[in-house]
Amino acid sequence: MTDEEKLEAFDNWNAGNLEWRLLENTAEILRFKDKFGDHLVEKIRDAAAQKGTGKWAVIEAMNAGVPATVINESVSARFVSALKDDRVAASIKLVGPSNQKFDGNLASMVDDIRKAVQASKIILYAQGFMLLQESLPRLFGCYLNCADLAQMWRGGCVIRSTFLDHVKNAFILNPQLKNLLMDEYFIKTLADFQMSWRRVIVTAINHGIPAPAFSAALSYYDSFRCPRLPANLLQAQRDFYGAHTFELLEQPGVFHHNDWNQGKSQ
């Protein structure tokens, strides 16, 4: 896509139900031309810096035991981008897919990307609010009015968007809501958008395009909706190597340790 085509996509998204200050500002960046008539964004070195707020959020999430996978991958993507010289050297030696040209329907893919953005944004907010709900009582002994917070952000900040109205409504309907993914509006939206989301990630993988935040968001969604994860094997490994014990499905809350070497063949 040309910068003009990307600009048109961001303008269209921002004019629809994805209205978001970040999209608006991104369109302004894509629209800006320097004194030579060139799009300035194409001349900026692709190495992102950071001040530390994302890193602090990830650290707090680790301390609180809350998955913040989308923020984590976003921070890590900045770290990778900063390895500019290493990436240039690696691009000469490391092999990717042979066919990197997209030959599908561009308009359909752009719409799929819009839905992938919205679905991933839902996951991001779900994780963020879980982190706030867990951390504030533990750190400060206070509880968060999530509906009021969404309303405050809606009033004006870098994440201002119409999306926050749905967040506010979810917490008004259920002030005890533990995860936004369990609100009916978000359940329906994710159900409607999930196949577009998957097509975008598959296309990115097949064309060698990194999409870490999209992938992390979808992986969390699939993990959260999965009634049984392969973590039973992980916990068995922990018990094998460190005697960290495990619970049985029929005895939650009761911890066992097994001598795994008993069944070892001689």
C-alpha positions in Angstrom: 0.0 0.0 0.0 1.1 3.5 -0.7 1.1 6.1 2.1 -2.0 7.6 0.6 -3.8 4.3 0.7 -2.7 3.7 4.3 -3.9 7.2 5.1 -7.3 6.6 3.6 -7.6 3.4 5.6 -6.9 5.1 8.9 -9.2 8.0 8.1 -12.0 5.6 7.2 -11.5 3.5 10.4 -11.4 6.7 12.5 -14.7 7.9 11.0 -16.4 4.6 11.8 -17.0 2.7 15.0 -13.3 2.4 15.7 -13.0 6.2 16.3 -9.8 6.6 18.3 -7.4 9.4 19.0 -4.5 7.2 18.1 -5.9 6.5 14.7 -6.5 10.2 14.2 -3.0 11.1 15.1 -1.5 8.3 13.0 -3.4 9.6 10.0 -1.9 13.0 10.7 1.5 11.5 10.7 0.9 9.7 7.4 -0.5 12.9 5.9 2.5 15.1 6.8 5.0 15.9 4.0 8.4 17.5 4.5 9.8 20.5 2.5 10.8 18.1 -0.3 7.2 16.9 -0.7 8.0 13.5 0.7 6.2 11.7 3.5 8.3 12.3 6.5 7.4 9.0 8.2 9.2 7.1 5.5 12.5 8.9 6.4 12.4 8.1 10.1 14.8 5.4 11.4 12.8 2.3 12.3 14.2 2.1 15.9 11.6 2.9 18.6 12.7 4.2 22.0 10.8 4.1 25.2 10.5 6.0 28.5 9.6 3.0 30.6 5.9 3.1 31.2 5.2 0.0 29.2 8.0 -1.8 31.0 6.7 -0.7 34.4 3.2 -2.1 33.5 4.7 -5.4 32.5 6.8 -5.6 35.7 3.7 -4.9 37.8 1.7 -7.5 35.9 4.4 -10.0 36.6 4.3 -9.1 40.3 0.5 -9.3 40.4 0.3 -12.6 38.4 -1.9 -11.0 35.8 -1.3 -11.8 32.1 -0.4 -8.6 30.2 0.7 -10.3 27.0 -0.2 -7.5 24.6 1.7 -4.9 26.5 4.6 -7.3 26.9 4.8 -8.0 23.2 4.5 -4.3 22.4 7.4 -3.5 24.7 9.5 -6.4 23.3 8.7 -5.2 19.7 10.4 -1.8 20.6 13.4 -3.7 22.0 13.7 -5.7 18.7 13.3 -2.5 16.6 16.2 -0.9 18.5 18.5 -3.7 17.2 18.6 -1.9 13.9 22.2 -2.7 12.9 21.8 -6.4 14.0 18.5 -6.7 12.0 20.2 -5.2 8.8 23.0 -7.8 9.1 20.5 -10.6 9.8 18.3 -9.7 6.8 21.2 -10.8 4.5 21.6 -14.2 6.1 18.3 -15.3 7.6 15.7 -16.8 5.2 12.0 -16.0 5.1 9.1 -17.0 2.9 9.9 -17.0 -0.8 6.7 -15.4 -1.8 6.3 -12.1 0.0 4.0 -10.3 -2.4 0.3 -10.2 -1.2 -1.9 -11.4 -4.1 -5.3 -11.5 -2.3 -8.1 -8.9 -2.2 -6.6 -5.8 -0.7 -9.9 -4.2 0.3 -11.0 -7.4 2.1 -7.6 -7.6 3.9 -7.8 -4.0 5.0 -11.2 -4.6 6.5 -9.9 -7.8 8.2 -7.0 -5.7 9.7 -9.5 -3.2 11.0 -11.4 -6.0 12.8 -8.1 -7.5 14.0 -7.2 -4.1 15.5 -10.5 -3.8 17.3 -10.4 -7.4 18.6 -6.8 -7.0 19.8 -7.8 -3.7 21.5 -10.5 -5.5 23.4 -7.9 -8.0 24.7 -5.6 -5.2 25.6 -8.2 -3.4 27.7 -9.4 -6.6 29.3 -5.8 -7.3 30.5 -5.2 -3.7 31.5 -8.4 -3.5 33.6 -7.5 -6.9 35.2 -4.1 -5.4 36.2 -5.6 -2.3 37.7 -8.3 -4.3 39.6 -5.6 -6.6 41.0 -2.9 -4.1 41.7 -4.6 -1.1 43.3 -6.0 -3.0 46.3 -2.7 -4.8 46.8 -0.5 -1.7 46.5 -2.8 1.1 47.9 -5.7 -0.6 49.7 -8.2 1.1 47.4 -10.7 -0.2 44.9 -11.2 1.1 41.3 -14.5 2.4 39.9 -13.8 1.1 36.4 -16.9 2.8 34.8 -15.7 6.2 36.2 -12.2 5.5 34.9 -13.4 4.7 31.4 -15.5 7.9 31.5 -12.5 9.9 32.5 -10.4 8.5 29.7 -13.2 9.1 27.3 -13.0 12.8 28.2 -9.6 13.2 26.7 -6.3 11.5 26.6 -4.1 9.5 24.1 -6.5 6.5 24.4 -9.7 8.5 24.0 -12.1 6.6 21.8 -15.8 5.7 21.4 -14.7 2.2 22.5 -14.5 3.5 26.1 -18.3 4.0 26.1 -18.6 0.2 25.7 -16.1 -0.3 28.5 -18.0 2.1 30.8 -21.3 0.4 30.0 -19.9 -3.1 30.7 -18.8 -2.0 34.2 -22.1 -0.1 34.9 -24.0 -3.3 34.0 -21.7 -5.4 36.2 -19.5 -3.4 38.7 -18.0 -6.7 39.8 -17.0 -7.7 36.2 -13.6 -9.5 36.5 -12.8 -9.6 32.8 -14.2 -7.5 29.9 -14.3 -10.6 27.8 -17.3 -11.8 29.8 -19.4 -8.8 28.9 -22.1 -9.6 26.2 -21.1 -6.8 23.9 -17.5 -7.9 23.8 -18.4 -11.6 23.6 -20.4 -10.8 20.4 -17.8 -8.5 18.9 -15.0 -11.0 19.3 -17.2 -13.8 17.9 -18.0 -11.6 14.8 -14.3 -10.5 14.3 -12.3 -13.6 15.2 -12.1 -15.1 11.8 -10.8 -11.8 10.3 -8.3 -11.6 13.1 -7.1 -15.2 12.3 -6.8 -14.4 8.6 -4.6 -11.4 9.3 -2.3 -13.4 11.5 -2.1 -16.3 9.1 -1.4 -13.9 6.2 1.3 -12.2 8.2 3.0 -15.5 9.1 2.9 -16.7 5.5 4.5 -13.5 4.2 7.1 -13.2 7.0 5.6 -10.1 8.6 6.0 -9.9 12.4 2.7 -9.2 14.1 3.6 -9.8 17.8 0.7 -7.9 19.4 -2.0 -9.3 17.2 -0.6 -12.8 17.8 -0.3 -12.3 21.6 -3.9 -11.0 21.8 -5.3 -13.9 19.8 -3.3 -16.4 21.8 -4.7 -15.0 25.1 -8.2 -15.1 23.7 -7.9 -18.7 22.7 -6.2 -19.6 26.0 -8.9 -17.8 28.1 -11.8 -19.6 26.3 -10.1 -23.0 26.6 -11.5 -25.1 29.5 -8.4 -27.2 29.8 -4.9 -26.1 28.9 -1.7 -28.3 28.7 -0.5 -26.7 31.9 -1.0 -30.0 33.6 2.1 -31.2 31.9 3.9 -28.0 32.9 3.0 -28.5 36.5 4.0 -32.2 36.4 7.4 -31.0 35.1 7.7 -28.5 37.9 7.0 -31.3 40.4 9.5 -33.6 38.7 12.3 -31.1 38.8 11.6 -29.1 41.9 9.0 -31.0 44.0 6.6 -28.1 43.5 3.5 -30.3 44.0 0.3 -30.4 41.9 -3.5 -30.6 42.3 -5.7 -33.3 40.9 -8.7 -32.4 38.8 -11.1 -34.1 41.3 -9.2 -32.6 44.3 -8.7 -28.8 43.7 -6.9 -27.3 46.7 -5.3 -30.5 47.8 -1.6 -30.7 46.8 0.3 -33.8 46.0 3.9 -34.7 45.2 4.8 -37.7 43.1 8.0 -39.7 42.9 8.2 -39.7 39.1 11.3 -41.9 39.0 9.3 -44.8 40.3 7.9 -45.6 36.8 11.3 -45.2 35.2 12.3 -48.3 33.1 15.5 -49.9 34.3 
